Amino acid sequence: MQEMLERNGYGVVSADSVGSAVSVDLEGVDAIVSDIRLPDGLGTDLVRQLKRERDVPAIAFSGLASSSDVERAKQAGFDLFLSKPVDFTRLLTELATLLETRTARTAVPTP
């Protein structure tokens, strides 16, 4: 996924676990894309923790995609949930939309 995002112009900071992801400096991070199941925890725990530090758009993906799985992810702070296998074209579209929406919402108009 990292390689595919980079090929499409995104800068990617990769983390392979909750532990390594929480140590990432979120200052330059515009979005979080995370699997729900990680080797040392859950993506829901990760996004709760990261969003306390900085409110950035977050996309979850998982092979478990029941309505309760989706609801848990959204309650944790994910803006979008994609089921596996992830349709990469949809991921790119949704990511661009989240980033545009966030930029438009936080832009300060100049007089």
PyMOL commands that place a pseudoatom at each C-alpha (Angstrom):
pseudoatom trace, name=CA, resn=MET, resi=1, chain=A, elem=C, hetatm=0, pos=[0.000, 0.000, 0.000]
pseudoatom trace, name=CA, resn=GLN, resi=2, chain=A, elem=C, hetatm=0, pos=[2.850, 2.378, 0.810]
pseudoatom trace, name=CA, resn=GLU, resi=3, chain=A, elem=C, hetatm=0, pos=[4.365, 1.894, -2.629]
pseudoatom trace, name=CA, resn=MET, resi=4, chain=A, elem=C, hetatm=0, pos=[1.019, 2.390, -4.358]
pseudoatom trace, name=CA, resn=LEU, resi=5, chain=A, elem=C, hetatm=0, pos=[0.337, 5.606, -2.439]
pseudoatom trace, name=CA, resn=GLU, resi=6, chain=A, elem=C, hetatm=0, pos=[3.835, 6.904, -3.212]
pseudoatom trace, name=CA, resn=ARG, resi=7, chain=A, elem=C, hetatm=0, pos=[3.354, 6.153, -6.915]
pseudoatom trace, name=CA, resn=ASN, resi=8, chain=A, elem=C, hetatm=0, pos=[0.294, 8.374, -6.771]
pseudoatom trace, name=CA, resn=GLY, resi=9, chain=A, elem=C, hetatm=0, pos=[2.149, 11.330, -5.307]
pseudoatom trace, name=CA, resn=TYR, resi=10, chain=A, elem=C, hetatm=0, pos=[1.612, 10.849, -1.593]
pseudoatom trace, name=CA, resn=GLY, resi=11, chain=A, elem=C, hetatm=0, pos=[4.423, 11.085, 0.911]
pseudoatom trace, name=CA, resn=VAL, resi=12, chain=A, elem=C, hetatm=0, pos=[4.098, 8.145, 3.287]
pseudoatom trace, name=CA, resn=VAL, resi=13, chain=A, elem=C, hetatm=0, pos=[5.391, 7.580, 6.791]
pseudoatom trace, name=CA, resn=SER, resi=14, chain=A, elem=C, hetatm=0, pos=[5.057, 3.871, 7.414]
pseudoatom trace, name=CA, resn=ALA, resi=15, chain=A, elem=C, hetatm=0, pos=[4.564, 2.129, 10.747]
pseudoatom trace, name=CA, resn=ASP, resi=16, chain=A, elem=C, hetatm=0, pos=[4.130, -1.606, 11.239]
pseudoatom trace, name=CA, resn=SER, resi=17, chain=A, elem=C, hetatm=0, pos=[2.509, -1.579, 14.677]
pseudoatom trace, name=CA, resn=VAL, resi=18, chain=A, elem=C, hetatm=0, pos=[0.601, 0.553, 17.158]
pseudoatom trace, name=CA, resn=GLY, resi=19, chain=A, elem=C, hetatm=0, pos=[3.855, 1.047, 19.069]
pseudoatom trace, name=CA, resn=SER, resi=20, chain=A, elem=C, hetatm=0, pos=[5.749, 2.409, 16.088]
pseudoatom trace, name=CA, resn=ALA, resi=21, chain=A, elem=C, hetatm=0, pos=[2.800, 4.501, 14.854]
pseudoatom trace, name=CA, resn=VAL, resi=22, chain=A, elem=C, hetatm=0, pos=[2.332, 6.376, 18.138]
pseudoatom trace, name=CA, resn=SER, resi=23, chain=A, elem=C, hetatm=0, pos=[5.961, 7.478, 17.989]
pseudoatom trace, name=CA, resn=VAL, resi=24, chain=A, elem=C, hetatm=0, pos=[5.453, 9.213, 14.617]
pseudoatom trace, name=CA, resn=ASP, resi=25, chain=A, elem=C, hetatm=0, pos=[5.526, 13.012, 14.734]
pseudoatom trace, name=CA, resn=LEU, resi=26, chain=A, elem=C, hetatm=0, pos=[2.095, 13.969, 13.390]
pseudoatom trace, name=CA, resn=GLU, resi=27, chain=A, elem=C, hetatm=0, pos=[3.100, 17.528, 12.525]
pseudoatom trace, name=CA, resn=GLY, resi=28, chain=A, elem=C, hetatm=0, pos=[3.426, 16.851, 8.786]
pseudoatom trace, name=CA, resn=VAL, resi=29, chain=A, elem=C, hetatm=0, pos=[0.853, 14.050, 8.595]
pseudoatom trace, name=CA, resn=ASP, resi=30, chain=A, elem=C, hetatm=0, pos=[-2.294, 14.920, 6.627]
pseudoatom trace, name=CA, resn=ALA, resi=31, chain=A, elem=C, hetatm=0, pos=[-4.136, 11.600, 7.013]
pseudoatom trace, name=CA, resn=ILE, resi=32, chain=A, elem=C, hetatm=0, pos=[-3.977, 8.206, 8.694]
pseudoatom trace, name=CA, resn=VAL, resi=33, chain=A, elem=C, hetatm=0, pos=[-4.621, 4.985, 6.776]
pseudoatom trace, name=CA, resn=SER, resi=34, chain=A, elem=C, hetatm=0, pos=[-4.604, 1.940, 9.029]
pseudoatom trace, name=CA, resn=ASP, resi=35, chain=A, elem=C, hetatm=0, pos=[-5.606, -1.671, 9.174]
pseudoatom trace, name=CA, resn=ILE, resi=36, chain=A, elem=C, hetatm=0, pos=[-7.835, -2.480, 12.128]
pseudoatom trace, name=CA, resn=ARG, resi=37, chain=A, elem=C, hetatm=0, pos=[-5.786, -5.513, 13.194]
pseudoatom trace, name=CA, resn=LEU, resi=38, chain=A, elem=C, hetatm=0, pos=[-2.149, -4.704, 13.923]
pseudoatom trace, name=CA, resn=PRO, resi=39, chain=A, elem=C, hetatm=0, pos=[0.509, -7.016, 15.392]
pseudoatom trace, name=CA, resn=ASP, resi=40, chain=A, elem=C, hetatm=0, pos=[0.425, -5.370, 18.818]
pseudoatom trace, name=CA, resn=GLY, resi=41, chain=A, elem=C, hetatm=0, pos=[-3.089, -3.961, 19.051]
pseudoatom trace, name=CA, resn=LEU, resi=42, chain=A, elem=C, hetatm=0, pos=[-6.015, -2.494, 17.202]
pseudoatom trace, name=CA, resn=GLY, resi=43, chain=A, elem=C, hetatm=0, pos=[-6.198, 0.367, 14.754]
pseudoatom trace, name=CA, resn=THR, resi=44, chain=A, elem=C, hetatm=0, pos=[-9.167, 1.679, 16.741]
pseudoatom trace, name=CA, resn=ASP, resi=45, chain=A, elem=C, hetatm=0, pos=[-6.919, 2.133, 19.783]
pseudoatom trace, name=CA, resn=LEU, resi=46, chain=A, elem=C, hetatm=0, pos=[-4.284, 3.740, 17.582]
pseudoatom trace, name=CA, resn=VAL, resi=47, chain=A, elem=C, hetatm=0, pos=[-6.602, 6.288, 16.004]
pseudoatom trace, name=CA, resn=ARG, resi=48, chain=A, elem=C, hetatm=0, pos=[-8.097, 7.241, 19.384]
pseudoatom trace, name=CA, resn=GLN, resi=49, chain=A, elem=C, hetatm=0, pos=[-4.607, 7.900, 20.687]
pseudoatom trace, name=CA, resn=LEU, resi=50, chain=A, elem=C, hetatm=0, pos=[-3.369, 9.795, 17.609]
pseudoatom trace, name=CA, resn=LYS, resi=51, chain=A, elem=C, hetatm=0, pos=[-6.480, 11.945, 17.298]
pseudoatom trace, name=CA, resn=ARG, resi=52, chain=A, elem=C, hetatm=0, pos=[-5.977, 13.166, 20.865]
pseudoatom trace, name=CA, resn=GLU, resi=53, chain=A, elem=C, hetatm=0, pos=[-2.708, 14.645, 19.643]
pseudoatom trace, name=CA, resn=ARG, resi=54, chain=A, elem=C, hetatm=0, pos=[-3.951, 15.997, 16.306]
pseudoatom trace, name=CA, resn=ASP, resi=55, chain=A, elem=C, hetatm=0, pos=[-7.268, 15.746, 14.490]
pseudoatom trace, name=CA, resn=VAL, resi=56, chain=A, elem=C, hetatm=0, pos=[-6.432, 14.330, 11.066]
pseudoatom trace, name=CA, resn=PRO, resi=57, chain=A, elem=C, hetatm=0, pos=[-8.653, 12.392, 8.667]
pseudoatom trace, name=CA, resn=ALA, resi=58, chain=A, elem=C, hetatm=0, pos=[-8.406, 8.634, 9.174]
pseudoatom trace, name=CA, resn=ILE, resi=59, chain=A, elem=C, hetatm=0, pos=[-9.310, 5.688, 6.963]
pseudoatom trace, name=CA, resn=ALA, resi=60, chain=A, elem=C, hetatm=0, pos=[-9.628, 2.159, 8.356]
pseudoatom trace, name=CA, resn=PHE, resi=61, chain=A, elem=C, hetatm=0, pos=[-9.543, -1.079, 6.439]
pseudoatom trace, name=CA, resn=SER, resi=62, chain=A, elem=C, hetatm=0, pos=[-10.224, -4.619, 7.539]
pseudoatom trace, name=CA, resn=GLY, resi=63, chain=A, elem=C, hetatm=0, pos=[-11.301, -8.031, 6.365]
pseudoatom trace, name=CA, resn=LEU, resi=64, chain=A, elem=C, hetatm=0, pos=[-13.968, -7.947, 9.070]
pseudoatom trace, name=CA, resn=ALA, resi=65, chain=A, elem=C, hetatm=0, pos=[-16.592, -5.555, 7.782]
pseudoatom trace, name=CA, resn=SER, resi=66, chain=A, elem=C, hetatm=0, pos=[-19.834, -6.220, 9.610]
pseudoatom trace, name=CA, resn=SER, resi=67, chain=A, elem=C, hetatm=0, pos=[-21.967, -3.210, 10.488]
pseudoatom trace, name=CA, resn=SER, resi=68, chain=A, elem=C, hetatm=0, pos=[-20.738, -3.447, 14.098]
pseudoatom trace, name=CA, resn=ASP, resi=69, chain=A, elem=C, hetatm=0, pos=[-17.078, -3.451, 12.915]
pseudoatom trace, name=CA, resn=VAL, resi=70, chain=A, elem=C, hetatm=0, pos=[-17.739, -0.339, 10.839]
pseudoatom trace, name=CA, resn=GLU, resi=71, chain=A, elem=C, hetatm=0, pos=[-19.556, 1.368, 13.716]
pseudoatom trace, name=CA, resn=ARG, resi=72, chain=A, elem=C, hetatm=0, pos=[-16.717, 0.602, 16.190]
pseudoatom trace, name=CA, resn=ALA, resi=73, chain=A, elem=C, hetatm=0, pos=[-14.192, 2.084, 13.750]
pseudoatom trace, name=CA, resn=LYS, resi=74, chain=A, elem=C, hetatm=0, pos=[-16.238, 5.255, 13.287]
pseudoatom trace, name=CA, resn=GLN, resi=75, chain=A, elem=C, hetatm=0, pos=[-16.779, 5.621, 17.041]
pseudoatom trace, name=CA, resn=ALA, resi=76, chain=A, elem=C, hetatm=0, pos=[-13.014, 5.340, 17.523]
pseudoatom trace, name=CA, resn=GLY, resi=77, chain=A, elem=C, hetatm=0, pos=[-12.454, 8.271, 15.179]
pseudoatom trace, name=CA, resn=PHE, resi=78, chain=A, elem=C, hetatm=0, pos=[-12.069, 6.810, 11.703]
pseudoatom trace, name=CA, resn=ASP, resi=79, chain=A, elem=C, hetatm=0, pos=[-13.788, 8.915, 9.058]
pseudoatom trace, name=CA, resn=LEU, resi=80, chain=A, elem=C, hetatm=0, pos=[-14.127, 6.061, 6.595]
pseudoatom trace, name=CA, resn=PHE, resi=81, chain=A, elem=C, hetatm=0, pos=[-14.042, 2.264, 6.644]
pseudoatom trace, name=CA, resn=LEU, resi=82, chain=A, elem=C, hetatm=0, pos=[-13.015, 0.166, 3.630]
pseudoatom trace, name=CA, resn=SER, resi=83, chain=A, elem=C, hetatm=0, pos=[-13.295, -3.602, 3.545]
pseudoatom trace, name=CA, resn=LYS, resi=84, chain=A, elem=C, hetatm=0, pos=[-10.505, -5.844, 2.275]
pseudoatom trace, name=CA, resn=PRO, resi=85, chain=A, elem=C, hetatm=0, pos=[-9.441, -6.434, -0.323]
pseudoatom trace, name=CA, resn=VAL, resi=86, chain=A, elem=C, hetatm=0, pos=[-9.111, -2.669, -0.572]
pseudoatom trace, name=CA, resn=ASP, resi=87, chain=A, elem=C, hetatm=0, pos=[-10.120, -1.200, -3.920]
pseudoatom trace, name=CA, resn=PHE, resi=88, chain=A, elem=C, hetatm=0, pos=[-7.108, 1.050, -4.415]
pseudoatom trace, name=CA, resn=THR, resi=89, chain=A, elem=C, hetatm=0, pos=[-8.890, 3.370, -6.843]
pseudoatom trace, name=CA, resn=ARG, resi=90, chain=A, elem=C, hetatm=0, pos=[-11.602, 3.925, -4.245]
pseudoatom trace, name=CA, resn=LEU, resi=91, chain=A, elem=C, hetatm=0, pos=[-8.977, 4.492, -1.538]
pseudoatom trace, name=CA, resn=LEU, resi=92, chain=A, elem=C, hetatm=0, pos=[-7.326, 7.199, -3.667]
pseudoatom trace, name=CA, resn=THR, resi=93, chain=A, elem=C, hetatm=0, pos=[-10.679, 8.847, -4.403]
pseudoatom trace, name=CA, resn=GLU, resi=94, chain=A, elem=C, hetatm=0, pos=[-11.807, 8.766, -0.773]
pseudoatom trace, name=CA, resn=LEU, resi=95, chain=A, elem=C, hetatm=0, pos=[-8.445, 9.973, 0.510]
pseudoatom trace, name=CA, resn=ALA, resi=96, chain=A, elem=C, hetatm=0, pos=[-8.441, 12.908, -1.902]
pseudoatom trace, name=CA, resn=THR, resi=97, chain=A, elem=C, hetatm=0, pos=[-12.003, 13.781, -0.889]
pseudoatom trace, name=CA, resn=LEU, resi=98, chain=A, elem=C, hetatm=0, pos=[-11.180, 13.652, 2.834]
pseudoatom trace, name=CA, resn=LEU, resi=99, chain=A, elem=C, hetatm=0, pos=[-8.118, 15.840, 2.344]
pseudoatom trace, name=CA, resn=GLU, resi=100, chain=A, elem=C, hetatm=0, pos=[-10.006, 18.368, 0.183]
pseudoatom trace, name=CA, resn=THR, resi=101, chain=A, elem=C, hetatm=0, pos=[-12.872, 18.523, 2.662]
pseudoatom trace, name=CA, resn=ARG, resi=102, chain=A, elem=C, hetatm=0, pos=[-10.497, 18.989, 5.585]
pseudoatom trace, name=CA, resn=THR, resi=103, chain=A, elem=C, hetatm=0, pos=[-8.537, 21.710, 3.757]
pseudoatom trace, name=CA, resn=ALA, resi=104, chain=A, elem=C, hetatm=0, pos=[-11.711, 23.561, 2.791]
pseudoatom trace, name=CA, resn=ARG, resi=105, chain=A, elem=C, hetatm=0, pos=[-13.023, 23.322, 6.356]
pseudoatom trace, name=CA, resn=THR, resi=106, chain=A, elem=C, hetatm=0, pos=[-9.822, 24.650, 7.928]
pseudoatom trace, name=CA, resn=ALA, resi=107, chain=A, elem=C, hetatm=0, pos=[-8.907, 27.261, 5.338]
pseudoatom trace, name=CA, resn=VAL, resi=108, chain=A, elem=C, hetatm=0, pos=[-9.098, 30.819, 6.585]
pseudoatom trace, name=CA, resn=PRO, resi=109, chain=A, elem=C, hetatm=0, pos=[-10.529, 33.216, 4.016]
pseudoatom trace, name=CA, resn=THR, resi=110, chain=A, elem=C, hetatm=0, pos=[-8.440, 36.313, 3.391]
pseudoatom trace, name=CA, resn=PRO, resi=111, chain=A, elem=C, hetatm=0, pos=[-10.123, 39.709, 3.148]
for i in range(1, 111): cmd.bond("trace and resi %d" % i, "trace and resi %d" % (i + 1))
show_as sticks, trace
zoom trace
